[in-house]
Amino acid sequence: MRTPEQVDLQALHRIRDRLVGQRTGLMNQARAFCIEYGLAMRVGACGFHADIRQHLGNQDNDLTQNMRGLLNDLLDDLAYIENRVGLVAV
């Protein structure tokens, strides 16, 4: 029989895994949207954050205002999830 502490730790791992999966999904979705506009994105979280901010800051690329708004919304969602991942660090 598992102790309550073991159950809690397992729950924490499962929650963190779900959040990391959501984070990856949001990054991949934003990356795919940028690729549709011909904007290259690096792999990995650090490259993603640098590239997306550069693309959003560049008013000369082909991103529409609607897509800029959608990408900013995705970044807000991503920031929330990344904060949650930090809160459930194991």
SEPAKE-419346 format. One record per residue (C-alpha): z, y, x; residue number from 1. Coordinates in steps of 0.001 Angstrom, whole numbers, m for minus. Layout:
BEGIN
SITE        pz        py        px   pos
SITE         Z         Y         X   NUM
...
END
This chain:
BEGIN
SITE        pz        py        px   pos
SITE         0         0         0     1
SITE      m880      3441      1286     2
SITE      1648      6201      1646     3
SITE      1247      9474      m266     4
SITE       447     11159      3051     5
SITE     m2424      8726      3675     6
SITE     m3802      9324       177     7
SITE     m3594     13078       718     8
SITE     m5384     12841      4064     9
SITE     m8147     10707      2587    10
SITE     m8589     13209      m256    11
SITE     m8762     16050      2262    12
SITE    m11493     14236      4218    13
SITE    m13499     13597      1063    14
SITE    m13258     17209       m78    15
SITE    m14268     18492      3346    16
SITE    m17228     16091      3470    17
SITE    m18397     17346        67    18
SITE    m18109     20981      1151    19
SITE    m19989     20328      4404    20
SITE    m22736     18642      2374    21
SITE    m22945     21644        57    22
SITE    m23118     23978      3053    23
SITE    m25953     21962      4556    24
SITE    m27780     21943      1222    25
SITE    m27547     25725       856    26
SITE    m28813     26284      4389    27
SITE    m31706     23901      3841    28
SITE    m32627     25590       576    29
SITE    m32604     29070      2121    30
SITE    m34522     27751      5128    31
SITE    m37182     26245      2821    32
SITE    m37554     29529       928    33
SITE    m38088     31398      4192    34
SITE    m40654     28870      5354    35
SITE    m42589     29503      2109    36
SITE    m42934     33099      3312    37
SITE    m43978     32003      6803    38
SITE    m40625     32855      8378    39
SITE    m39417     30381     10998    40
SITE    m35816     29239     11001    41
SITE    m33916     27485     13767    42
SITE    m31968     24295     13181    43
SITE    m28179     24457     13112    44
SITE    m25680     26820     11554    45
SITE    m25643     29401     14361    46
SITE    m29424     29651     14486    47
SITE    m29592     29789     10708    48
SITE    m27161     32687     10438    49
SITE    m28936     34680     13142    50
SITE    m32412     34037     11724    51
SITE    m31597     34711      8072    52
SITE    m29920     38015      8888    53
SITE    m32890     39016     11053    54
SITE    m35360     38131      8294    55
SITE    m33368     39966      5640    56
SITE    m33069     43023      7875    57
SITE    m36791     43132      8624    58
SITE    m38448     45134      5854    59
SITE    m41900     44481      7340    60
SITE    m42021     40749      6579    61
SITE    m43447     39329      3347    62
SITE    m40130     38649      1569    63
SITE    m40138     40140     m1920    64
SITE    m37163     42087     m3217    65
SITE    m36462     39241     m5643    66
SITE    m36383     36695     m2810    67
SITE    m34181     38993      m714    68
SITE    m31731     39109     m3619    69
SITE    m31809     35332     m4031    70
SITE    m31249     34780      m308    71
SITE    m28343     37228      m313    72
SITE    m26827     35335     m3251    73
SITE    m27209     32074     m1322    74
SITE    m25506     33702      1666    75
SITE    m22601     34739      m572    76
SITE    m22298     31145     m1808    77
SITE    m22512     29915      1774    78
SITE    m19762     32278      2938    79
SITE    m17503     31028       153    80
SITE    m18119     27386      1084    81
SITE    m17681     28045      4808    82
SITE    m14354     29698      4040    83
SITE    m13323     26645      2006    84
SITE    m14371     24308      4836    85
SITE    m12098     26284      7150    86
SITE     m9215     26013      4673    87
SITE     m9480     22243      4461    88
SITE     m9869     21671      8188    89
SITE     m8326     18406      9219    90
END
